[in-house]
Each structure stands twice: as structure tokens, then as C-alpha cells.
Amino acid sequence: MIYHIVTGDIAAAPLREAIASESTMEGEVVIMKDVLSVGPLQKEEGQKFSEMRSAFWQQVVTNEKNPIQVDDLERLLETGNELSKNEDAKIWLWQAPWPADICTYYWKLKYLGKYLGRLYVINIAGLPFLDENGKVFYPKSIGDIQPKELIKARRLARPVTFAELETDGEEWRKLQAENAGIRVHEGGKRLLSKSEEHYDNQLISFCSHQFQKASKVVNQALTRYNIPTGDVYLGWRLRKMVDGGRLELQGDIAKGLKDFDVKLPGDGTNAQYALPL
């Protein structure tokens, strides 16, 4: 029995197809849904980690009617309990060169390190795969890989070493201590802490002195700069910039990105230069 732990629903879809087609990969897909590369990592005294993360996403996703419950930790601990019951069970950590994947990897080791010897990692960073047209590409996400290519990738599974457990555990403690708003990928498994305003100027660069849909601004920034936070977080940053006076608002900011427009303050008649990136 293999517990395949992957970050995000999109990554889980082709992995499930691969498992269904390959008996040596038989097991259960466990999805980590939190995007740990954004938001706080350090909980307050008496607060649970899941409570802290839930509170963060609740303020980011303002139009969500039901309270947001982040339960990745509970799901991870449940997987650990299953390993304790079944000595033949293993864990495969699927990791892509994406900030959310790497940050989640560091976090998971804190709870899964006790299963060293049954804990494996499949890291696709810098490795070539074939797309649906048979062309070579280097994926940034497990979700970009065809199921038949994921079956081949099973051969990459290798045990997590004690040295990695020590080194990567220290990296997680450093990220927690920094407790920054964003963590960006610097190559390999290295993450660099940045402020929550890190991508604000990139969003601003697509704003003008004419109102346009917030969704358009966010989509342009995501496409141009390949920002790894996702649209929900960037929408929150637009709202924060409206609150701070960097942008003007038209529409209902409490709803989705298609329900409000933003623009630069004023009419632009006195603008002498473009905002820096």
C-alpha cells in the first residue's frame, strides 16, 4: 500500500489515472490543499496550525459564504496513523519545482520523519517529460504531466535520508521564524521569504487610469510573470491596494474578481513616468 501525497487537486487528477493503470503504484492519493507558499506559518500561543491557516484564507477569500476550514494537518496525521497500523505501507511525496510544493514538502517532514525508511520522495525538478503531443518539456507541476509519464516517473522514487530530514527540517524552522507573507522559489529546494507586497508592482503594471476588471488585471499578471500564488491571492492584494489608496475601486469589492474594477488614482494627466517593476 502506497500513500501518494501531492499538493493540489489539479496535480492529483493525472496521478490517480496513473495509479489506476499501474499495479506497482497501487494506493491512495492524499491531497494537500493549502498553499503554504503564501500567508503566515507561525501560529500564536494556544492556536492550532490549521486554525491559523484557516483564518488567513478566510480573509483572503472574502466572498466565501461558508467558513474556510484548512485540514491538511489532520489528513496528514490520519495518514501517519495508517502507517502505524500497517508496517508494509509506504509514503511517496510527489514534489514539483513550485513554491507551494516545496514549502509543503518541508512542512510534511516534521510529521512524517518518524517513518524514515518508508518515506520516499519523487522530485521532478529539472527533469524532461513528454507532453500530449510527444514533445519534450520541463513541467512546473505534477498536474502538467501525462498519466503515462507519471507511471515512468515512479522509478524516481527514492528514500528520504536522515541527513535530508535534518537539513530540510532546519529549513522549515527558518521559514517559520521568518514568517513572511510570501515564499518564492530560488532554484533547487531553496525558498526565499518575501513580504506580502512582493507582487504588487507587477499587478500595478497592468493597471491604467481607466477602470478595468480586476480579473483582467490578475490574469494578465499571471500570464506575463508566471506568478505562482494563484488568482485568489492576487485578487486579495488588489483589495489591499484599494484599501491603501494605491488603486481606485468601482463595483462590489466583496464579491469575485469579475464583480469589481480597479484603476490608478487620478486621470493620468500629470503622470510623468510609469510605475517601476
Order of alpha helices (4+ residues) and beta strands (2+ residues): beta-alpha-beta-alpha-alpha-beta-alpha-beta-beta-beta-alpha-beta-alpha-beta-beta-alpha-beta-alpha-alpha-beta-beta
